[in-house]
């Protein structure tokens, strides 16, 4: 998690260092980075541009943007879904997610 006071700052250089470490130690790993509060959208964009997954929700960020609070988790999810196309990405379906995580297909 990036952007937590007295912990890991939300800096692109730190993100890239951690991303490189994962690639070195766990090649091919499924990963996500989480930005907390005002850093959520920036870190999600870093993840999208470098092949990671996104995390969003009211537990990490209560704001939709600088001007207002989010109405719901669904609104925050839709916001990141809309940004996916900027990176030629799309949200995973439940079947996609099971495959990504190495879980058996749902029967």
Buried (B, 14 or more C-beta within 10 A) or exposed (E): BBBBEEEBEBEEEEBEEBBEEBBEEEEEEEBEBBBBEEBBBBBBBBBBEBEBBBBBBBEBBEBBEEEEEBEEEEEBBBBBBEBBEEEEBEEBEEEEEBEEEEEEEEE
